[in-house]
Amino acid sequence: MALLQHTGPSPLYTELAELPSPVYADFIGDVPRVTYSVRDHERNIIRSLTKTFSGGVTSDHQTTSHDSSEVKGFTTSPSKSRQAILREVVNGTSTRRFVEIWAGTQIEASLDVTKYHDAFHTDDFTSSLSFSPSETSLLYTAEANVNSDDNPSDDPYPKFRYTPHFGEPSRAKKRSIIFLFRWTRSTAFTRAAKQDMLLFALSLAQPTKVPVLFGQATFATEDVIYASGHEHTKDGRLLGVKWCFNRPMGIWEIKLPESATVQGTPFGAKIACNALKLTPSERSCRSPRVLYDDSQTPTKLFWFSNPVGGPHASCVSLESRDLITGTSKVLVDTVMEPTSENGFPGLYPNYNMSSSPFLRRGGRIYIVLHSIWRSRATILFIDAESGAISDETKMRDGEPLYSWDFCATDNKTRFICSRSTPTTPSEVLLGYFDQHDNLNWKVLDKPVISFATENALRDLTASIIPIGVRPPTETLVIQSKKAPARPGPKPICVTIPHGGPHASSTTSFYPATAALALEGYTLSLPNYTGSMGFGDKYIQKLLGHCGTIDVQDVVESVNELIRLGISEHGRQVVQGGSHGGFLTAHLIGQYPTLFNAAVMRNPVTSVGELTASDIPDWAYAEFGLQFNPDSLMTPATFQKLFEASPIAHIDNVRAPVLLLIGEDDLRVVPAQGLRFYHALKGRERRVEMLWFKGETHPLDGVEAARVSWEAGRDWFKKLGQNPVD
């Protein structure tokens, strides 16, 4: 009989997972608008809904609309009087795409763009959606047609010629291209006629040494835009970009040709633009944002920057360019190590800045970001001129362990954030200044939770515990408030090392984590050496020592909780995904009697066999080796990587193992988990594997996430109390 037996669905997990999660915000005029992502288990889909909060700071009036699945992207114009919508309409096997410009409730312009390009790009890495200052042009990004440059012919080769893709989570994105949609407003306030519209794709007038694919385009003036350019490597790759801050890419200034020269250009045709790369080749630069003065003149350009190569995520630099003088500077530099234990550790924000990050306060202009600071995420105000940093949501004694997420400003004096704790789901807040420029908060929205679930969450408590013998590492612990006083054995402790390795476990709310704690487990989420939020020194320290330092840190976190009486020997289990799966596999191999059971999601098990990954450089950089375009996996290199891999300890594994594998994972290819499964089977160890068709690296589809959670719960429920021999 199979070891893994389903014990039924969890109403707590379902309710928590289906809570609306804020993913985007903006202002329509003075009215805050927030878009939420909602998991629907009955339909097995992710839906979205939008709430508008028209009451401002004086009332709680709000309206809710359920968004159409046809809408792939939308943005509001600088004057807040127009909206652009990218719409995709599926009818049976055919798909049509439209770009729409709305002025209030009226369509000002609409164009069917189906035959001019493939799917819209709406991800964090290549998408663009920007109005021109006059609000008569729109930039957006889409996938170029395969035969867009070719005359109709019988030539089959363009269809099959190899083109690298952007990697996880899809092979479909290969030919990112910026489109410019331009329209002339009707004086009769009717929809613009087709002869009053233009659509063309932007290309470079001068060739580049390697192909460059553009995205993240934003207008500065009617004829100057800024964009990020993703570069092919010398050996013809596009290195996977998701979760990676170190890719060869830069900020470009692109000048559009004069309007008169493009009149009559066929729809969808390419127009040549003069362009200049503004950033050096050794820096990976992204997320350009333009600051305007009171007269709407563009004055400064800001962007994020990291070194090319090395660790896949590291301390971020904020850089700027004076658009009047043409001089550039580093506004906030890399911090190697905080000056004090809780000092500023450097910037660790999301991949991009918000589309509207600028805020005015007391005659100064600030860039607003949220950034990881040790095991929390906090809101920072960064002076746009001096780079001075203010932590606006600093932890104070007695306050909840809030982690914050910044969404958007109105480009004046108000902004939208969300906050949560490990035991409190996300609530949305409006930040604003009083007459003395003091920051005030108004809660706009709180999730609606059943009485029973609310009471269950109140029984949980979260704390951050330093691992004193291995500073600055610490672990986030979530447990029942009753656990310390309960007689008998301690609750089973689930250690959950994060992936990356350059990521972080923060005090944000995660439904799956909270639901597992509500099953009666104590959870420990260690931030080991290499985690973000502690200074770049500790990211660099892990390079060349994966499988040793990080493993030892996690073991010491287990020992620390045992010393403190939070958990006890013989009641330990472990689970992790990606690099967290790598650590899980190492832990049960290097310390075979420490954990009673293990769960791994898409784990790295044999580093030398990761050459098929969309990030083949990871196997080199994280293990202290140089990666070059001509790098080969030599026997000597493979031997070094094998010795640093969990598979080297396979003979020592005693704990029963559950593997959760995404069939379409491009980051950690399924063969990694499959090989570990067969190696354990061949040694007659207890192992099971669930294989998720159509799922990628995160296993975050609605059904896949639920089944994965239930499987981990059932695995630990059956095997977690039995110490291994």
Disulfide bonds with the S-S distance in Angstrom:
none
